[in-house]
Amino acid sequence: MKVQEHISPIEQYVIDFVRKLRSDKKITQEDIANILEVSRSYIGDIESPNTRAKYNMTHVNALADYFNMSPQAFFPEKALKLSGSKIDKSSKAKSKKTMKKNK
């Protein structure tokens, strides 16, 4: 699969997961569109590397409900690395300390 440059790694992961689920269940883009109450062309846009369309949390929840799965199944077990992230590890550590203080 060609990775969409304007889609984050986590968004691409969800797109790929739904595409594989669709393939494994032998259902069409039209079927996914009906589940989500969107157009078939929108699902085509999501799966196309040339558009910015992507699934949102409501879509993930609806698909998880339809397939009797946890929404967690649509996401990787661990966080994905962001390429080109401007946040360094020291900033993350400071942020964690601030979060603990605010509890």
N, C-alpha and C positions, 0 to 999 in steps of 0.2 A: 504494500500500500504506500502510495506517495503521501508523505506527511505534509499537511497544510501549514505553510509558513506563518499564517496569521491566526492559527489556532494553537492554544497552549498545549503542552504535553498531556495534561489531565483531560482536557476537552477531546484531544485526539484519541486518548485511551477509551473514553466513553463511546465515541463514534465507532471505533474499531470493535468494541465489545458488542454494541448493538448490531453492527453489521454481521458479526460472527453468529450471534444469537439468531438473527434473522435467517442466516444461511443454514444453521444447524436445525432450526425448526421448519425449514423449507417454507418460509412465508415471504411475501413480497413487500416491496416498499409501500405499496397500496395498503397492505394489511397493517403495517406499522402506522401509516398515516391515519387509518381508521381508528386504531387504538388511541392515538394521540389527538384525534379530531383536528387534524391539519391536512393540507393538500399533499398528494403524492409527490408533486414537484418540490415541496419543501424538504421531504425526506431525501429526494435526489440531490438537492442543494447541500444538505448536511453531508452526504456521502461523497460529494464532489470536492476534489482538491482545489477547485477554482473559486469557491465561495466562502463567505465568512459564517454561514449558517451553522448552528450547533444545537445540541440538546441542552435544555435547561433542567433545573432540579424538578420541576413539575412533570416534565417529560419522563425523567428517570423514575420518579415515583409511580407514574401511571403505567409504565412498562413493567416495573417490578410487581405492581399489583396484578396486572394482567397475567404475567407469567408465574405468579405465586412465588416470588423471590424477594429477598431483602434488597432494598436499594443499595446496600453495601456491596452486593455482588457486582455492581456496575463499575466499581472503583478498585484500583490496585490495593494490595495489602499494605504497602508503605507509600509514603509520599514520593512523588516523582521529582527529580531535580529540575529546576528551572534553568534553562540555558540562558546565559547572559544576565543573570539576576544581579541587580545592583546592591542587594542587601548582603553584607558580609556576615561572617559568623559572629563577630563581636557585637554587631547590631542585634543579631538574633538573641544572643546571651543577655544583653541589656533589656531587651523586650520581655524575655522570660522572667527576669528579676522584677520588672515593673508589674507584670501580671500577678506574680506571687504576692507582692506588696498590696495590691488592690483587692485581694481576696478577703 
